[in-house]
Every structure is written in structure tokens, then in C-alpha cells.
Amino acid sequence: MDMLLEWKNSGFRLFTLQQGESDELHDHGNYLQVSMPLDNEVEIQWNKRYQRVASGQRLLVQPDEQHRHLATYGPATIMLVSLQCDFLQEVWENEQPARAKHSLEYTSLSTEIVPLFQQTVQRAFQRSLFEPMDELLQMEQEWEVARLFLTLHSKNNTCTELKVTSLYEHPGVKRATDYMHDEFKHPLTLEEIAGIAGSSKYHFIHQFKKNKRMTPGQYLQQLRIKEAAYLLRTTDWEITRIAFEAGFGSLSSFQRVWKQQYGVSASDFRKNV
């Protein structure tokens, strides 16, 4: 097995080595990489030494550090998460404005097993297998992975979660929600909505989530699914047309969100209204 997922600021790989196999010695330029064995202990050649990493543990490799993975102790499936350094710095500064002048420092080996980190990355893999993820949701997913990574591997962060620096209602959030209510039927990008709010992309996600208890992408999905429900009740349009009229980019994305919301298909919902 070898699965690869590449986004704008990050990359994810899930692969299996048979006993005695290894990948090539390599580095990742301007990317940090987290290696996490999922089902067996592996050996990682790293910084001219060998490090044993148990299943669920994580080893962080810095940019330009030569490394490779060895299945010394039996077959092993390994998850790799690569994050662009400038992107991590941007997320850190937007999450922790008061600490923005501090350089980020990282812990290399984490023996703490955190299922949420693995689950978040696996969810990204699963969604990408079934349908293309639109730009807005992809950026939010990157932000979520980066935020979890900083919580787990930043020496600067002393809390189990990154602190909330401000909980007051940002006027920009209201401008953004008003704009989404007006334009949700059309394709929207994170840059576009954040521009209305007067914030950078990742600072806007942070502000929005703390005020609305959901991401901008999730808020848009709610608006679109409510519109779809209204159209199902009040028109005889085909479901494909309703999906696109409500602002969804594909029928499959509409069907997935609809089933999550209502637990039945849109056609079954229509039969009972």
C-alpha cells in the first residue's frame, strides 16, 4: 500500500514496508515531517543515528535532515505528515499573536499517543478518496492538522491546547457571515471570505471558530443544506439540480453532507414531507 495526498501547504503519505524493507535516505527541503507507525514498531535512521519508534508514537524530522524508515521488527504501516515551515509559522502567529515574535522550537520524539492526530489525517485521506475536497474545506483541514501539530510538538506551547487569545465578537466575523448568507449559492474561497472580514486566512478561521463554534466551511454547508431542504419541500426539481442550486460543487458532496445531517437520502426525505 502506498497512498499520497498533496495539498498547498502540506502532504500526507500512508505506506507499508515489509520486514527488512526500507525507503531511500532523503530529506524534505523546507518541510517538517512527522513519521508515525500505525501497527508495528519501526526503526528510523535520522541525524546519523537510529531511533526506535513504537506504534502511535511520532518522530519529527526537521527540514534538510536526512532520514529513512526501516521495517526492522516486522511489516509496518507508516503515516507521514509534512508541513511547510512558513505555513506553520503563520498558523502559530495567528493562534498566538502575543507570542508571534518568538521563534518556533520543536520537540523531536513524542511518546504520547494522541489518537486525534491520527484520526484527523486519516479523515482527510478518506474524504479525498471519495470526492475532491473544495479549496475552503481543504484549507480548514490543513489549519486543523497544523494546529494539532503545534499543540503536540511546539516547545513554546506549554498547554494541552493552544490558548484562546481573544473571545470578543469580531466585527469582521459578522461581515463575513452576512456575506455568506448573500452569496452561499455561488462558489466561495477562504481568501474571499477572509478579505470581507479584513483578516488573514488562518486568523479568520481562528476568529470564526471561536465565535460560531464551527469553521467557515461548516457554516456554509449549513446554509446550503437548509436551502436544499427548502427546495426539496417546495419544488419538484431533480435532486441534482437542487444540489447545484443550493451551492454545492458536486452531487456527491451534497449527498454526503445531507446524509450526515438527516440520516436518510434526499429522495427519502422528499417522500415524507
Wavefront OBJ file of the C-alpha trace (Angstrom):
o trace
v 0.000 0.000 0.000
v 1.229 3.485 -0.859
v -1.207 6.430 -0.763
v -0.181 10.047 -1.298
v -2.200 13.229 -0.725
v -0.692 16.635 -1.567
v -2.198 19.984 -0.601
v -0.952 23.555 -0.899
v 0.972 23.701 2.398
v 1.109 20.068 3.437
v 1.433 16.497 2.275
v 0.295 13.147 3.650
v 1.503 9.655 2.843
v 0.377 6.242 4.070
v 2.584 3.310 3.075
v 3.572 -0.204 4.111
v 7.045 -1.734 4.365
v 7.562 -5.473 4.548
v 10.045 -6.846 7.076
v 13.596 -5.924 6.087
v 12.486 -3.222 3.630
v 13.269 0.495 3.870
v 12.668 3.633 1.863
v 15.527 5.694 0.400
v 17.585 8.099 2.510
v 16.063 11.526 1.801
v 15.089 14.962 3.139
v 12.141 17.325 2.594
v 13.619 20.755 1.914
v 11.501 23.411 3.639
v 9.050 20.944 5.185
v 8.863 19.416 8.644
v 7.811 15.782 8.621
v 6.129 13.703 11.302
v 6.584 9.926 10.993
v 4.057 7.799 12.883
v 3.998 3.968 12.744
v 0.420 2.695 12.940
v 0.671 -1.024 13.603
v 4.240 -2.003 14.498
v 7.483 -0.587 15.834
v 9.867 0.786 13.189
v 13.441 1.997 13.133
v 14.208 5.424 11.690
v 17.688 6.391 10.546
v 17.809 10.057 11.457
v 20.606 12.547 12.082
v 23.230 9.811 11.631
v 21.675 7.671 14.352
v 18.919 5.073 14.629
v 15.734 5.727 16.603
v 13.168 3.079 17.537
v 9.627 4.453 17.280
v 6.699 2.432 18.626
v 3.232 2.255 17.110
v 1.346 5.507 17.804
v 4.474 7.470 18.734
v 5.674 10.309 16.500
v 9.137 11.363 15.343
v 9.596 14.882 13.978
v 12.249 15.367 11.291
v 13.485 18.905 10.648
v 13.984 20.360 7.134
v 17.126 19.116 5.361
v 17.648 16.268 7.853
v 18.453 13.025 6.044
v 16.290 10.123 7.190
v 14.695 6.827 6.181
v 12.323 4.239 7.654
v 13.290 0.604 8.224
v 10.893 -2.274 8.909
v 13.387 -3.982 11.225
v 10.847 -5.632 13.520
v 8.284 -6.868 11.004
v 5.853 -5.424 8.428
v 4.792 -1.877 9.294
v 2.328 0.718 8.020
v 3.613 4.265 8.456
v 1.805 7.589 8.276
v 3.803 10.648 7.195
v 2.622 14.243 7.652
v 4.664 17.011 6.001
v 4.026 20.674 6.863
v 5.588 23.704 5.203
v 7.603 25.758 7.717
v 6.299 29.199 6.716
v 2.730 27.890 6.903
v 3.295 26.598 10.450
v 4.741 29.964 11.460
v 1.682 31.728 10.018
v -0.723 29.465 11.916
v 1.292 29.931 15.126
v 1.285 33.727 14.815
v -2.461 33.827 14.193
v -3.191 31.479 17.095
v -0.765 33.188 19.489
v -0.395 36.884 18.498
v 1.236 37.755 21.815
v 3.986 35.207 21.123
v 4.405 35.994 17.446
v 7.954 37.310 17.893
v 9.177 34.042 19.390
v 10.882 31.576 17.087
v 9.219 28.207 16.980
v 11.118 25.318 18.533
v 10.031 21.718 18.279
v 10.276 18.504 20.262
v 11.589 15.678 18.085
v 10.249 12.466 19.631
v 6.815 12.289 21.234
v 5.957 9.107 23.130
v 2.482 10.456 23.948
v -0.142 8.623 21.887
v -2.804 11.059 20.628
v -5.496 9.281 18.563
v -7.000 12.616 17.440
v -3.909 13.473 15.368
v -4.009 10.162 13.512
v -7.798 10.332 13.099
v -7.662 13.853 11.633
v -5.145 12.827 8.968
v -6.974 9.587 8.168
v -10.217 11.545 7.767
v -8.506 13.760 5.175
v -7.374 10.640 3.297
v -10.840 9.096 3.375
v -12.597 12.214 2.119
v -10.111 12.701 -0.722
v -10.675 9.114 -1.893
v -14.403 9.593 -2.467
v -14.565 13.144 -3.809
v -12.386 16.193 -4.478
v -12.321 18.497 -1.437
v -13.090 22.120 -2.275
v -10.465 24.757 -1.526
v -12.215 26.188 1.525
v -12.582 22.850 3.324
v -9.068 21.813 2.309
v -7.559 24.940 3.880
v -9.586 24.402 7.049
v -8.382 20.803 7.234
v -4.761 21.963 6.821
v -5.274 24.501 9.591
v -6.705 21.821 11.888
v -3.751 19.478 11.277
v -1.237 22.313 11.781
v -2.918 23.435 14.999
v -2.853 19.897 16.406
v 0.776 19.530 15.360
v 1.765 22.760 17.132
v -0.084 21.662 20.253
v 1.840 18.393 20.315
v 5.312 19.346 19.094
v 5.957 23.031 19.839
v 8.247 23.693 22.802
v 6.735 27.193 23.003
v 3.311 25.777 23.806
v 3.016 24.801 27.466
v -0.693 23.949 27.445
v -2.540 20.864 26.263
v -4.360 23.132 23.817
v -3.342 26.419 22.248
v -4.763 29.258 24.333
v -7.560 31.436 23.055
v -6.167 34.956 22.931
v -9.474 36.751 22.449
v -13.131 35.806 22.767
v -14.808 39.104 21.907
v -17.057 39.319 18.865
v -15.022 40.485 15.890
v -16.941 42.835 13.579
v -15.250 41.042 10.688
v -16.990 37.791 11.599
v -20.398 39.435 11.242
v -19.401 40.960 7.899
v -18.269 37.522 6.747
v -21.455 35.739 7.873
v -23.627 38.407 6.225
v -21.639 37.923 3.021
v -22.014 34.134 3.184
v -25.788 34.490 3.645
v -25.899 36.615 0.486
v -23.509 34.537 -1.637
v -23.665 30.924 -0.401
v -25.238 29.713 -3.656
v -22.046 30.634 -5.511
v -18.512 29.179 -5.196
v -16.658 30.945 -2.369
v -12.983 30.797 -1.410
v -11.419 31.253 2.007
v -9.376 34.225 0.741
v -12.558 35.904 -0.484
v -14.444 35.492 2.800
v -11.420 36.385 4.938
v -10.960 39.516 2.818
v -14.515 40.606 3.674
v -13.658 40.057 7.345
v -10.402 42.005 6.984
v -8.269 39.117 8.287
v -5.644 36.715 7.042
v -6.993 33.271 6.138
v -5.885 31.403 9.236
v -6.589 34.212 11.691
v -10.088 34.376 10.227
v -10.654 30.626 10.758
v -9.497 31.067 14.364
v -11.815 34.062 14.958
v -14.778 32.427 13.254
v -14.494 29.099 15.048
v -14.284 30.734 18.481
v -17.343 32.886 17.776
v -19.530 30.423 15.880
v -18.279 27.093 17.285
v -17.735 25.839 13.737
v -15.469 26.608 10.792
v -16.496 28.897 7.903
v -16.780 25.829 5.663
v -19.138 24.111 8.090
v -21.226 27.287 8.355
v -21.508 27.436 4.557
v -22.568 23.800 4.476
v -25.359 24.541 6.957
v -26.654 27.407 4.811
v -26.566 25.237 1.704
v -28.215 22.217 3.302
v -31.044 24.398 4.669
v -31.600 25.819 1.183
v -31.617 22.308 -0.282
v -34.210 21.190 2.289
v -36.398 24.172 1.361
v -36.123 23.349 -2.359
v -36.933 19.682 -1.729
v -40.118 20.706 0.075
v -41.256 23.421 -2.325
v -40.194 22.313 -5.834
v -40.317 19.200 -7.991
v -36.764 19.749 -9.275
v -34.437 16.801 -9.667
v -32.065 16.294 -6.749
v -29.010 17.018 -8.907
v -30.408 20.438 -9.801
v -31.255 21.155 -6.164
v -27.702 20.292 -5.101
v -26.187 22.798 -7.520
v -28.859 25.461 -6.953
v -28.105 25.304 -3.211
v -24.416 25.955 -3.848
v -22.836 22.508 -3.644
v -19.962 21.859 -6.025
v -20.949 18.268 -6.753
v -23.813 15.852 -6.230
v -21.600 13.541 -4.153
v -20.649 16.295 -1.699
v -24.330 17.233 -1.317
v -25.319 13.606 -0.701
v -22.596 13.132 1.909
v -23.491 16.290 3.856
v -27.226 15.610 3.559
v -26.893 12.072 4.928
v -24.781 13.355 7.835
v -27.420 15.974 8.652
v -30.635 13.980 8.244
v -29.619 10.314 8.341
v -31.637 9.497 5.200
v -31.207 10.194 1.500
v -32.654 13.361 -0.024
v -35.142 11.295 -2.054
v -36.410 9.540 1.093
v -36.690 12.902 2.848
v -38.811 14.247 -0.006
v -41.198 11.270 0.173
v -42.007 12.080 3.792
v -42.633 15.836 3.514
l 1 2 3 4 5 6 7 8 9 10 11 12 13 14 15 16 17 18 19 20 21 22 23 24 25 26 27 28 29 30 31 32 33 34 35 36 37 38 39 40 41 42 43 44 45 46 47 48 49 50 51 52 53 54 55 56 57 58 59 60 61 62 63 64 65 66 67 68 69 70 71 72 73 74 75 76 77 78 79 80 81 82 83 84 85 86 87 88 89 90 91 92 93 94 95 96 97 98 99 100 101 102 103 104 105 106 107 108 109 110 111 112 113 114 115 116 117 118 119 120 121 122 123 124 125 126 127 128 129 130 131 132 133 134 135 136 137 138 139 140 141 142 143 144 145 146 147 148 149 150 151 152 153 154 155 156 157 158 159 160 161 162 163 164 165 166 167 168 169 170 171 172 173 174 175 176 177 178 179 180 181 182 183 184 185 186 187 188 189 190 191 192 193 194 195 196 197 198 199 200 201 202 203 204 205 206 207 208 209 210 211 212 213 214 215 216 217 218 219 220 221 222 223 224 225 226 227 228 229 230 231 232 233 234 235 236 237 238 239 240 241 242 243 244 245 246 247 248 249 250 251 252 253 254 255 256 257 258 259 260 261 262 263 264 265 266 267 268 269 270 271 272 273
